[in-house]
Amino acid sequence: MACLQVTPTSTFGGVETFGAGYVMADIIKQLEVQEAALRARIEARLDKEDVAWSYVQQTALPGTALVDAGALADLIVVGRL
């Protein structure tokens, strides 16, 4: 089983008139806390199961990350926080 957690930080950023980019730091910090809690819950559950598993966290566009990670997958389950 391969677990993929994608953080689309491009959703929480922007570009100013003069071309400077920024990311909303408070939102990113909240996402990191939520992601850590989710990962801990999933890993605790999978540690009790008799299956091989991996957990990968990426910062990318969700569609691109799913296509890249799921190219050889038989099944993809998608969820959100």
C-alpha positions as CSV (number, residue, x, y, z in Angstrom):
1,M,0.0,0.0,0.0
2,A,1.3,3.4,-0.9
3,C,0.0,6.5,0.9
4,L,0.5,9.8,-0.8
5,Q,-0.2,13.1,1.0
6,V,-0.2,16.2,-1.3
7,T,0.0,19.8,-0.2
8,P,-1.0,22.2,-3.0
9,T,0.8,25.2,-1.6
10,S,0.3,27.0,-4.9
11,T,-3.3,27.4,-3.9
12,F,-2.2,29.5,-0.9
13,G,0.1,31.8,-2.6
14,G,0.1,34.5,-5.2
15,V,2.0,37.1,-7.1
16,E,2.0,40.8,-6.4
17,T,1.8,43.5,-9.0
18,F,5.6,43.9,-9.1
19,G,6.2,40.1,-9.5
20,A,7.1,39.2,-6.0
21,G,5.6,35.8,-4.9
22,Y,4.3,35.1,-1.4
23,V,2.7,32.2,0.5
24,M,0.3,32.7,3.4
25,A,2.5,31.5,6.2
26,D,-0.2,31.0,8.8
27,I,-2.2,28.8,6.5
28,I,0.8,26.7,5.6
29,K,1.6,26.2,9.4
30,Q,-2.0,25.1,10.0
31,L,-1.8,22.7,7.1
32,E,1.4,21.2,8.4
33,V,-0.2,20.6,11.9
34,Q,-3.2,18.9,10.3
35,E,-1.0,16.8,8.0
36,A,1.2,15.7,10.8
37,A,-1.9,14.6,12.8
38,L,-3.4,12.7,9.8
39,R,-0.1,11.0,9.1
40,A,0.3,9.9,12.7
41,R,-3.3,8.5,12.7
42,I,-2.7,6.6,9.5
43,E,0.7,5.3,10.4
44,A,-0.6,4.1,13.8
45,R,-3.4,2.2,12.1
46,L,-1.1,0.7,9.4
47,D,1.5,-0.4,11.9
48,K,-1.2,-2.8,13.3
49,E,-1.9,-4.4,9.9
50,D,0.0,-7.1,8.2
51,V,0.7,-5.3,5.0
52,A,3.7,-3.5,3.5
53,W,3.1,0.2,3.2
54,S,4.9,3.5,2.5
55,Y,3.9,7.1,3.2
56,V,5.1,9.9,0.9
57,Q,4.4,13.6,1.4
58,Q,4.7,16.0,-1.5
59,T,4.2,19.7,-2.3
60,A,2.7,19.6,-5.8
61,L,-0.5,20.0,-7.8
62,P,-2.8,17.1,-6.6
63,G,-3.6,15.9,-10.1
64,T,0.0,15.7,-11.2
65,A,1.1,14.0,-8.0
66,L,-1.7,11.4,-8.3
67,V,-0.8,10.6,-11.9
68,D,2.9,10.3,-11.1
69,A,2.3,8.2,-8.0
70,G,-0.5,6.1,-9.3
71,A,0.9,5.1,-12.7
72,L,1.2,1.4,-11.6
73,A,-1.5,1.4,-8.9
74,D,-4.5,-1.0,-9.1
75,L,-6.6,1.2,-6.9
76,I,-6.5,4.8,-5.8
77,V,-8.5,6.1,-2.8
78,V,-8.7,9.9,-2.6
79,G,-9.7,11.9,0.4
80,R,-9.2,15.3,1.9
81,L,-8.9,16.9,5.3
